[in-house]
Amino acid sequence: MMKTLISSIFRVSVLTFLVGGAVVVLLQAAGLVLGDGDFVDAVSDTVAPWAYGAAGVAGLLAFALSYFPHGDTEDAGADQETAAPVPEHA
């Protein structure tokens, strides 16, 4: 239950910071093309903190998720150990 909740919030925060970062870059590029320094500063002051905050949340949740067991990776390793031995010199 807890892993599902953290994983869901992690996915939303990753999506938020990726979209937010793209918006910051695109709007600042538009401000550069238009030659409007005030617009570039306004984008940095309004949109960027949301993207940075979401990136921080995603990083903390990724750290928390590393403490949960990963069921798929353990099963894949077990299959390789039970494979038939191959002679070293054929």
N, C-alpha and C positions, 0 to 999 in steps of 0.2 A: 504494500500500500504506500509506504513512505517513498520507496524507490520510484514508483510510478508518478507520484506527485512531484518529486524533485526533478525527474526526467522531463515531465511535461513543462514545468516552469523553465527548465534549462533550454528546452527547444524554443519556447516563446522568446526568451531573452536573447538567444543567438540570432533568431530571425529579426528581432527588434534592433539589435546593434548592427547587423549587416545592412538592413534597409536604412537605418539611421545614418550609418557611415556613408552609404552611397548617396543619400540625400545631401549630406554635408558637402561631399566632394563635388557633386553636380551643381549645387547652388553656389558654392564658392567659385567654381570654374565659370559659371555664368556671370558672377560678379566681376571676375577678372576680365572677361571678354567685354563686358559693358563698361569697365573702368570705374566701377562704383565701390570704393573702399568701405564706405559705411555699410553697404549691403553685405559685404564679406564679413565684417565685424558683427553685424546683426545675426547672421547665420551662425557664426561661431558662438555667440552668446545665447541663442535660443535653442537651436537644434542639437548642437554638439553635446551639451551636458546629458541629454537623454540617451544619446548613443553611448557615451562613455559610461554612464550609470548601468545601462543594460549589459555592456561588456564586462563590467565589474561583477555584476550578479551572475553572469554566465561563467566567469572564471571561478567564482566561489562554489557554484553548484557543480561544476566539473570536478573540482577538488573533492566535494562531498560524495559525488557519484563514484569516485575511485575507491571508496571504502566498501561498496556493495559488491557481492560476488558476481562474477560473470559466468553464467551457466553454459553458454555456447562454446567458449574457448576451452574449458576443461574437457568437454566431450570430444572435441576434435583432436586433442592431444592423446586421448585414450585410444582412439582408433589407430593412430600411428604406432603406438607401442605394441599393439596386438597383431600387427601385420607380420606376415611370414618372413623369417630372416632370409637375407640375400647373401650368398657366399661372396666373400671379399675378392677372391681370385677365381676367375672363371676360365 
